[in-house]
C-alpha cells in the first residue's frame, strides 16, 4: 500500500495524477476526468465498506430470509455497512471487492459493471466455480430485482457519470485492468484519510482535472481563489454563522461541481467546527452533479438537498431518466446565504417558454416580476431567482439573506432605459438590495479572458450601508500565473483577497490600494461609495418642429412610386376571383394615372414654404378634376412632394401644436433629481403605469435641463414628456477611469527621428 503517499495529500494527488497519464491514447488529457473522478469515488467507497463486507452479505441473507424488502431492507443493510461512524448510509451487496475483481482479468469489465450495478438492458451475474469466474446473462426484468452492487444513491451517481460507457471504452483499449489495479494499490480507507481529508484530496483533483479540461471547464467550474474571495466577502461581519448551535443554510442554484458550497462550509468550519450547516443546490449538468454528490458523500454529508435539474425551468420537458427535474428543485425554500456563478453570455432559449409564462402569469408573485433580459444572456434571471429565496429582512422580523454572484460586464449596463435588464437593475437598487460590486481582473477564468464582477446583494444591510452602493476596483489585484491554463493567466493571491475584503469591510469612499501599473507600484483609488439614486437616470425625448417646403416638380412627382400607399392602389386584395382582381387592378392604375395627371398640370416651379397654403392649391386642383383622395394616399402625395427646409414654416396639427420632425428627434440622459425618493412611483410593465406620478416629480427638473443644456443650441426644441423612461446602469469602469495625458509632442518627434535614423542605418548596412 502506498502509505507514504497517504501521509501527504499532495503526494497522493500527484500519484493519482500520474495514474491518469496511463489513459493517454484512448483519451485526451481534457477527457481524463471522465475516468479518474468516478474511479476515485469508487475506490474510496470500496475502502470504506471493505471491513464490513462479510457482515453485510450475512445480514442481507438473514434479512431476506425474514422477508425484508425495499426501503426497510436498504436501511438495515446500510446500518450494517457503515456502522455508527458515518451519518450518510450506503452499502454494496456484491459478493466481491474491487481487489478481488482483479482475479479475473478477462471478465473485468462485466464484473465491474455488476459490482456497481449500473442498469443495463442485459445484466451480468457471477457465480464462483473451482477456477476463476463464470458469467451468466440475466434478463433485464430479472436484474432490476437483483440487489447486487451499490445502494440506489450511489448507483445514481455513477449513472450521472455515465461510467458504464467509460468501462467499455477502457476495456476495449486494454486499459481497464491496468487502471483498476493501480487504484487498488491506493489506500483510501478512513483509517488513512478522514472524511475531511478525503474531501480535500477529491476537491484538489476535481480542480486539477477541470483545469486540464479548460476548454469547457468554465461551464461548471469557478477558480477556487474567486470562490474564496466571494465567501470571504459574503461572510464578512457575519457573526451569527460562527456561533455554536445556530443553523444556517447555503444555496447555489448553479452548483456545478459544488465548489461554492464546499468552500463556504470549509470557511465556516475553520472558525466554528460545530457549525450546523445545510447545503442546498441544483445542477443540470449530469457529470458536474455527480462530482458534487461524490464530494459531499465522501465527506459524509447529505446529498438529498442537491437537485439534478434545470433551475430556471423547462416547459413541456420530455421525461428524462436519472430523476431529472425540469424546474426549481427547492420551491418555497428560503436561505441565509446564496452564491452562484451562472452561465453568462449564454442564451436561455430552452427555458424561454417556462420563464415567460411565469413572468406573465405570476408577475412579482413569481421569480421574474421585474423583467426579462434579452434572450442571449440569462444571467440576471438567476439573480432574480435567488432574490426570490431571501429570508425576511430584519425590518420584517426576519434574519435576512446575503447573495454573492459572479457576472460578466453585461448586467452592469446592457439594455436601454425601460428594458428588461435596466428594470431588473432598477428593482434591485431601488429596493436597496445591491450592497457592492467588485470588479475582478481579466483572464481569471479558464475559458474566457473577459473582466468579471462579483455582485453582493443583501436585504439586511447595516445602517451605515443603507441607501448606498460600494464599487470596488479589483482589476489590478492579481499576480501572473507561472503557467497559464487556457484563458486563465491571472490569479488572486491570499494577500489580494485580504486587501479586497479590507476595502469592502472598511467601507471608505476613495479608499486606496497599492497596485502594479505597467510594472511599477502605484497608489490608486479602489473604493467608491454612491447613493442608490446616482445609478438612475431619466431618458427624455427631445423634439424639434417639422418644417417642410412643397413643390410639384417632375422629380418630386416621380417620388410617388416610392410611397407604399400610392403603389398599393394598383395592388388587388382579392384572392380567388380572377375577374375581380383584374378589375381592381385596372381601377387602381386609373387612379394612379389620374393623380399624376392632376399634379403634372399644376405649377411646377413655385416653391411653397407653408403647408396650409400648398394644401389649398392642391385641394383646388383635385376638386377641379373631381377627385377625392383617401387620407393615406393624400399623405403619400404630401410626403413625395415635400422636403425638409429649416427656413419653412412649422407644420402644425389640427390643435395648433407643432408637429415633431422624426429625423431631428433626439434623446438626452438626465440624472435623477437629488431630492427624489426611492423607489420611484413607476411600474415595471410595458404600459409604464404610474408615469403621471413620476412626471409630477421630475417635469420641472427635466425642463431645467432642457433650458440649460439644449435650448442654447436649438431654441425651438421641446420635451415630449410622455416618452420619458427611467433607466439604471452601473458604470463602474467610468468611475475608476484615470486620465493619462498624451506624451509631449517633442518626445514623440524625437522618437520618430530616432526610428528614421535607425532605418537609414540598417538600409546602409544592406547597400
VEXNUMI-622969 format. One line per 8 residues: number of its first residue (from 1); their letters; for each residue x, y, z of C-alpha. Coordinates in steps of 0.5 Angstrom, whole numbers. Example, Ala and Ser with C-alpha at 12.3 -4.5 7.8 and 13.67 -1.06 7.14 Angstrom:
1 = as = 25/-9/16 | 27/-2/14 .
END
This chain:
1 = xxxxxxxx = 0/0/0 | 2/7/-1 | 2/9/6 | 7/15/4 | 3/18/-1 | -3/18/4 | 1/22/9 | 2/27/5 .
9 = xxxxxxxx = -4/30/1 | 0/33/-5 | 4/26/-6 | -3/23/-6 | -6/28/-11 | 1/27/-15 | 0/20/-15 | -7/19/-18 .
17 = xxxxxxxx = -5/25/-23 | 1/20/-25 | -4/14/-26 | -8/19/-31 | -3/19/-35 | -4/12/-37 | -10/14/-40 | -6/17/-46 .
25 = xxxxxxxx = -8/15/-53 | -15/13/-52 | -17/19/-48 | -14/26/-49 | -12/30/-43 | -18/34/-42 | -22/27/-42 | -18/24/-36 .
33 = xxxxxxxx = -23/26/-31 | -29/22/-34 | -25/16/-32 | -21/19/-26 | -26/22/-22 | -31/16/-22 | -25/11/-20 | -23/16/-14 .
41 = xxxxxxxx = -30/15/-12 | -31/8/-13 | -24/6/-9 | -26/11/-3 | -33/8/-2 | -30/1/-3 | -25/2/2 | -30/5/7 .
49 = xxxxxxxx = -34/-1/6 | -29/-7/6 | -28/-8/13 | -36/-10/14 | -36/-13/7 | -37/-20/10 | -42/-18/16 | -46/-14/10 .
57 = xxxxxxxx = -47/-20/6 | -49/-24/12 | -54/-19/14 | -57/-19/7 | -58/-26/7 | -61/-26/14 | -66/-20/13 | -68/-23/6 .
65 = xxxxxxxx = -70/-30/10 | -74/-26/14 | -78/-22/9 | -75/-16/9 | -75/-12/2 | -75/-5/-1 | -73/1/4 | -73/-3/10 .
73 = xxxxxxxx = -68/-8/7 | -64/-2/5 | -64/2/11 | -62/-4/15 | -56/-6/10 | -54/1/11 | -53/1/18 | -49/-6/18 .
81 = xxxxxxxx = -45/-3/12 | -42/4/15 | -44/3/23 | -44/8/27 | -38/12/25 | -42/15/19 | -48/19/18 | -50/18/11 .
89 = xxxxxxxx = -52/11/9 | -49/7/3 | -48/0/2 | -45/-5/-3 | -48/-12/-3 | -44/-15/-9 | -40/-21/-7 | -33/-19/-8 .
97 = xxxxxxxx = -29/-13/-7 | -25/-9/-12 | -19/-12/-11 | -22/-19/-12 | -24/-17/-18 | -17/-17/-21 | -17/-24/-20 | -21/-25/-27 .
105 = xxxxxxxx = -17/-20/-32 | -21/-23/-38 | -28/-21/-34 | -26/-15/-31 | -31/-10/-35 | -37/-14/-34 | -35/-16/-26 | -34/-8/-25 .
113 = xxxxxxxx = -41/-7/-28 | -44/-12/-24 | -40/-9/-18 | -43/-2/-19 | -50/-5/-21 | -51/0/-27 | -58/-1/-30 | -57/-5/-37 .
121 = xxxxxxxx = -61/-8/-42 | -58/-14/-40 | -55/-15/-33 | -49/-20/-32 | -48/-24/-25 | -43/-28/-23 | -42/-35/-20 | -36/-38/-16 .
129 = xxxxxxxx = -33/-44/-19 | -27/-48/-18 | -23/-44/-22 | -24/-36/-24 | -31/-34/-25 | -36/-36/-30 | -41/-30/-33 | -49/-31/-34 .
137 = xxxxxxxx = -53/-27/-38 | -59/-25/-34 | -65/-21/-37 | -67/-14/-35 | -73/-15/-32 | -70/-20/-27 | -64/-16/-26 | -68/-10/-24 .
145 = xxxxxxxx = -70/-14/-18 | -63/-17/-17 | -60/-13/-11 | -53/-13/-13 | -48/-7/-13 | -49/-1/-9 | -55/3/-6 | -59/7/-10 .
153 = xxxxxxxx = -56/14/-9 | -49/11/-10 | -52/8/-17 | -55/14/-19 | -48/18/-18 | -45/13/-23 | -50/14/-28 | -49/21/-28 .
161 = xxxxxxxx = -42/20/-29 | -44/15/-35 | -39/11/-32 | -41/4/-36 | -39/8/-42 | -32/9/-40 | -32/2/-37 | -33/-1/-44 .
169 = xxxxxxxx = -28/4/-47 | -23/2/-42 | -24/-5/-43 | -23/-4/-51 | -17/0/-50 | -14/-5/-45 | -13/0/-40 | -19/-2/-35 .
177 = xxxxxxxx = -15/-8/-31 | -9/-3/-31 | -12/3/-28 | -16/-1/-23 | -10/-5/-21 | -7/2/-20 | -13/4/-16 | -13/-2/-12 .
185 = xxxxxxxx = -6/0/-9 | -8/6/-6 | -11/6/1 | -16/11/1 | -19/8/8 | -22/12/13 | -16/10/18 | -11/13/13 .
193 = xxxxxxxx = -16/19/11 | -21/22/15 | -27/25/11 | -25/32/11 | -18/30/9 | -21/26/3 | -26/31/1 | -20/36/1 .
201 = xxxxxxxx = -16/31/-4 | -22/30/-8 | -23/37/-9 | -16/38/-11 | -17/33/-16 | -23/36/-19 | -20/43/-19 | -14/40/-23 .
209 = xxxxxxxx = -18/36/-28 | -22/41/-29 | -17/46/-30 | -14/41/-35 | -21/41/-39 | -20/48/-39 | -24/49/-46 | -30/47/-42 .
217 = xxxxxxxx = -29/48/-35 | -32/55/-35 | -39/52/-36 | -39/49/-29 | -32/50/-25 | -30/57/-22 | -23/58/-20 | -22/57/-12 .
225 = xxxxxxxx = -19/63/-11 | -25/67/-14 | -30/63/-9 | -25/64/-3 | -26/72/-5 | -34/71/-5 | -34/67/1 | -30/72/5 .
233 = xxxxxxxx = -34/78/2 | -41/75/4 | -39/72/11 | -35/79/13 | -38/82/19 | -43/76/20 | -42/74/27 | -48/69/28 .
241 = xxxxxxxx = -46/64/23 | -40/63/27 | -44/62/34 | -45/54/36 | -52/51/35 | -54/56/30 | -57/53/24 | -55/57/17 .
249 = xxxxxxxx = -57/55/10 | -53/56/4 | -55/55/-3 | -52/55/-10 | -57/55/-16 | -52/53/-21 | -48/48/-16 | -43/46/-22 .
257 = xxxxxxxx = -38/41/-18 | -40/44/-11 | -34/49/-10 | -38/55/-7 | -42/50/-2 | -35/47/0 | -31/53/0 | -37/56/4 .
265 = xxxxxxxx = -37/50/9 | -30/50/10 | -29/57/11 | -34/57/17 | -32/51/20 | -25/53/20 | -27/58/25 | -33/54/28 .
273 = xxxxxxxx = -32/47/28 | -39/45/31 | -43/50/26 | -50/47/24 | -50/48/16 | -55/46/11 | -52/46/4 | -57/46/-2 .
281 = xxxxxxxx = -56/47/-9 | -59/45/-16 | -55/43/-22 | -57/41/-29 | -50/38/-32 | -50/31/-30 | -43/30/-29 | -42/36/-25 .
289 = xxxxxxxx = -48/34/-21 | -44/27/-20 | -38/30/-18 | -42/35/-13 | -45/29/-10 | -39/25/-9 | -35/31/-6 | -41/31/-1 .
297 = xxxxxxxx = -42/24/0 | -34/23/1 | -34/28/7 | -40/24/10 | -45/30/8 | -52/29/6 | -54/29/-2 | -61/30/-1 .
305 = xxxxxxxx = -61/37/-2 | -57/37/-8 | -62/37/-14 | -61/35/-21 | -65/39/-26 | -66/46/-29 | -66/52/-24 | -70/56/-29 .
313 = xxxxxxxx = -75/51/-31 | -76/48/-38 | -84/48/-40 | -86/41/-43 | -80/38/-42 | -79/31/-44 | -79/26/-39 | -72/24/-37 .
321 = xxxxxxxx = -68/19/-33 | -64/20/-27 | -69/24/-23 | -68/30/-28 | -73/36/-25 | -75/41/-30 | -76/46/-25 | -74/50/-19 .
329 = xxxxxxxx = -72/44/-14 | -73/48/-8 | -79/52/-9 | -82/56/-3 | -75/55/1 | -71/61/3 | -64/61/5 | -59/65/9 .
337 = xxxxxxxx = -53/65/4 | -53/64/-3 | -47/64/-8 | -47/63/-15 | -43/63/-22 | -49/63/-27 | -47/62/-34 | -46/69/-37 .
345 = xxxxxxxx = -47/70/-45 | -51/64/-46 | -58/64/-49 | -64/62/-45 | -68/59/-51 | -69/52/-48 | -72/56/-41 | -76/61/-45 .
353 = xxxxxxxx = -83/59/-45 | -83/57/-38 | -80/63/-36 | -84/68/-40 | -90/64/-38 | -88/65/-30 | -87/73/-32 | -93/74/-35 .
361 = xxxxxxxx = -98/70/-30 | -95/71/-24 | -91/78/-24 | -88/79/-17 | -91/73/-14 | -86/69/-18 | -79/70/-19 | -79/75/-25 .
369 = xxxxxxxx = -83/80/-24 | -78/86/-25 | -77/84/-32 | -73/79/-37 | -66/80/-40 | -65/79/-48 | -65/72/-50 | -57/72/-51 .
377 = xxxxxxxx = -56/72/-43 | -60/70/-38 | -55/71/-32 | -60/76/-29 | -65/71/-29 | -61/67/-24 | -60/73/-19 | -68/74/-19 .
385 = xxxxxxxx = -69/67/-18 | -64/68/-12 | -67/74/-9 | -74/70/-9 | -71/66/-4 | -68/71/1 | -71/71/8 | -75/76/11 .
393 = xxxxxxxx = -71/83/13 | -69/85/20 | -74/90/19 | -80/85/18 | -78/81/24 | -73/76/20 | -66/75/19 | -65/77/12 .
401 = xxxxxxxx = -60/74/7 | -54/75/3 | -52/74/-4 | -46/73/-8 | -46/72/-15 | -41/73/-21 | -43/76/-27 | -39/79/-34 .
409 = xxxxxxxx = -40/86/-35 | -46/86/-39 | -51/86/-33 | -48/93/-31 | -50/97/-37 | -53/93/-42 | -60/95/-44 | -64/101/-46 .
417 = xxxxxxxx = -68/105/-41 | -74/101/-39 | -71/95/-42 | -71/88/-38 | -64/89/-36 | -65/96/-34 | -71/95/-30 | -68/89/-26 .
425 = xxxxxxxx = -62/93/-24 | -67/99/-22 | -72/94/-18 | -65/91/-14 | -62/98/-13 | -69/102/-11 | -70/97/-6 | -64/98/-3 .
433 = xxxxxxxx = -61/91/-4 | -55/92/-8 | -49/93/-3 | -43/92/-7 | -40/91/-14 | -33/88/-14 | -29/89/-21 | -24/83/-22 .
441 = xxxxxxxx = -18/82/-26 | -19/80/-33 | -16/73/-35 | -19/70/-29 | -23/64/-32 | -21/58/-36 | -25/59/-42 | -25/67/-42 .
449 = xxxxxxxx = -21/73/-41 | -26/78/-40 | -27/82/-34 | -32/79/-29 | -35/82/-23 | -38/80/-16 | -45/83/-14 | -46/83/-7 .
457 = xxxxxxxx = -54/83/-5 | -57/84/1 | -63/85/5 | -60/86/11 | -55/92/10 | -52/95/17 | -55/102/18 | -48/105/15 .
465 = xxxxxxxx = -49/102/8 | -56/103/7 | -58/107/1 | -52/107/-2 | -47/102/-6 | -40/101/-6 | -36/100/-12 | -29/96/-11 .
473 = xxxxxxxx = -24/96/-17 | -20/90/-16 | -18/90/-23 | -10/91/-21 | -10/86/-15 | -7/80/-18 | -1/76/-20 | 1/73/-26 .
481 = xxxxxxxx = 1/65/-26 | 7/61/-27 | 4/57/-33 | -3/59/-36 | -9/55/-36 | -13/56/-42 | -15/63/-42 | -13/64/-34 .
489 = xxxxxxxx = -7/67/-34 | -8/71/-27 | -10/69/-20 | -11/72/-14 | -6/71/-8 | -8/71/-1 | -6/78/0 | -10/80/-6 .
497 = xxxxxxxx = -16/77/-3 | -15/80/4 | -14/87/1 | -20/87/-3 | -24/84/3 | -21/90/7 | -23/95/2 | -30/92/3 .
505 = xxxxxxxx = -30/92/11 | -27/99/12 | -33/102/7 | -29/108/6 | -30/113/0 | -24/114/-4 | -20/109/-1 | -13/107/-4 .
513 = xxxxxxxx = -9/101/-5 | -2/100/-7 | -3/96/-14 | 2/95/-20 | 1/99/-26 | 6/98/-32 | 10/94/-28 | 11/100/-22 .
521 = xxxxxxxx = 8/100/-16 | 3/106/-15 | -3/108/-10 | -10/108/-14 | -17/110/-11 | -20/103/-11 | -26/104/-7 | -32/109/-8 .
529 = xxxxxxxx = -39/110/-5 | -45/112/-8 | -52/114/-6 | -57/109/-10 | -60/115/-13 | -54/116/-17 | -54/110/-21 | -61/112/-24 .
537 = xxxxxxxx = -63/117/-30 | -68/120/-34 | -68/118/-41 | -72/124/-44 | -74/125/-52 | -73/132/-55 | -77/134/-61 | -76/139/-66 .
545 = xxxxxxxx = -81/142/-70 | -82/139/-77 | -81/145/-83 | -83/143/-90 | -83/146/-97 | -87/144/-102 | -86/144/-110 | -90/140/-115 .
553 = xxxxxxxx = -83/139/-120 | -83/133/-124 | -77/130/-120 | -82/130/-114 | -88/127/-117 | -83/121/-119 | -82/120/-112 | -89/118/-111 .
561 = xxxxxxxx = -87/111/-113 | -83/110/-107 | -89/111/-103 | -93/105/-101 | -100/108/-100 | -99/110/-107 | -96/104/-110 | -102/100/-107 .
569 = xxxxxxxx = -107/103/-111 | -106/98/-116 | -105/92/-112 | -111/88/-111 | -114/85/-104 | -118/80/-108 | -115/72/-107 | -119/68/-112 .
577 = xxxxxxxx = -124/72/-117 | -119/73/-122 | -124/77/-126 | -125/82/-119 | -117/82/-119 | -116/85/-126 | -122/90/-125 | -119/92/-118 .
585 = xxxxxxxx = -112/93/-121 | -115/97/-127 | -119/102/-123 | -112/103/-118 | -108/104/-124 | -113/109/-127 | -113/113/-120 | -105/113/-120 .
593 = xxxxxxxx = -105/116/-127 | -111/121/-125 | -107/123/-119 | -100/124/-123 | -104/128/-129 | -107/133/-124 | -100/134/-121 | -97/135/-128 .
601 = xxxxxxxx = -102/140/-129 | -100/144/-123 | -95/150/-123 | -88/146/-122 | -84/152/-121 | -87/155/-115 | -84/153/-108 | -89/153/-102 .
609 = xxxxxxxx = -86/154/-95 | -92/154/-92 | -96/147/-92 | -103/150/-91 | -102/155/-97 | -100/149/-101 | -106/145/-99 | -110/150/-101 .
617 = xxxxxxxx = -107/150/-108 | -107/142/-108 | -114/141/-106 | -117/146/-111 | -113/142/-117 | -116/136/-114 | -123/139/-114 | -123/142/-121 .
625 = xxxxxxxx = -121/134/-123 | -127/132/-119 | -122/128/-115 | -122/126/-107 | -116/122/-104 | -116/118/-98 | -112/120/-92 | -107/115/-93 .
633 = xxxxxxxx = -106/117/-101 | -106/124/-99 | -101/123/-94 | -97/120/-99 | -97/125/-104 | -95/131/-99 | -89/126/-97 | -87/126/-104 .
641 = xxxxxxxx = -88/133/-106 | -84/136/-99 | -77/137/-97 | -74/139/-90 | -73/146/-90 | -71/150/-84 | -73/156/-87 | -80/154/-88 .
649 = xxxxxxxx = -86/155/-83 | -87/150/-78 | -92/145/-79 | -98/144/-74 | -103/139/-72 | -111/140/-72 | -110/143/-65 | -105/148/-67 .
657 = xxxxxxxx = -99/144/-64 | -92/144/-67 | -91/137/-70 | -85/134/-69 | -79/132/-74 | -78/125/-73 | -71/126/-77 | -69/131/-72 .
665 = xxxxxxxx = -71/127/-66 | -66/126/-60 | -66/123/-53 | -62/126/-47 | -60/123/-41 | -62/127/-35 | -59/125/-28 | -65/124/-23 .
673 = xxxxxxxx = -66/130/-18 | -62/130/-12 | -68/130/-7 | -72/125/-10 | -74/119/-6 | -74/112/-8 | -77/107/-10 | -80/111/-16 .
681 = xxxxxxxx = -87/111/-17 | -87/108/-24 | -89/101/-25 | -85/95/-29 | -90/94/-34 | -90/96/-42 | -95/101/-40 | -91/105/-36 .
689 = xxxxxxxx = -96/105/-30 | -95/111/-26 | -92/115/-31 | -96/121/-29 | -94/121/-22 | -87/121/-24 | -87/127/-28 | -90/131/-23 .
697 = xxxxxxxx = -84/130/-19 | -79/130/-25 | -82/135/-30 | -79/142/-28 | -72/138/-27 | -72/136/-34 | -75/143/-36 | -69/146/-33 .
705 = xxxxxxxx = -64/141/-36 | -67/143/-43 | -66/150/-41 | -59/150/-39 | -56/144/-44 | -61/144/-50 | -64/151/-51 | -58/155/-52 .
713 = xxxxxxxx = -56/151/-58 | -63/149/-61 | -68/154/-58 | -74/151/-62 | -73/144/-58 | -78/142/-53 | -79/135/-49 | -84/130/-50 .
721 = xxxxxxxx = -85/128/-43 | -90/122/-45 | -84/119/-48 | -80/119/-41 | -77/113/-39 | -73/111/-33 | -66/107/-33 | -61/105/-29 .
729 = xxxxxxxx = -54/103/-30 | -47/102/-26 | -42/105/-30 | -36/102/-26 | -30/103/-30 | -32/110/-32 | -32/112/-24 | -25/109/-23 .
737 = xxxxxxxx = -22/112/-30 | -15/115/-29 | -14/120/-35 | -7/119/-38 | -5/125/-41 | -1/124/-48 | 6/125/-49 | 9/131/-50 .
745 = xxxxxxxx = 10/132/-58 | 17/134/-57 | 18/127/-54 | 14/124/-60 | 18/128/-65 | 25/125/-62 | 23/118/-62 | 21/119/-70 .
753 = xxxxxxxx = 27/122/-71 | 31/116/-68 | 27/111/-71 | 28/114/-78 | 36/114/-76 | 36/107/-74 | 32/105/-81 | 37/109/-85 .
761 = xxxxxxx = 43/106/-81 | 40/99/-83 | 39/101/-90 | 46/103/-91 | 49/96/-88 | 45/93/-93 | 47/97/-99 .
END
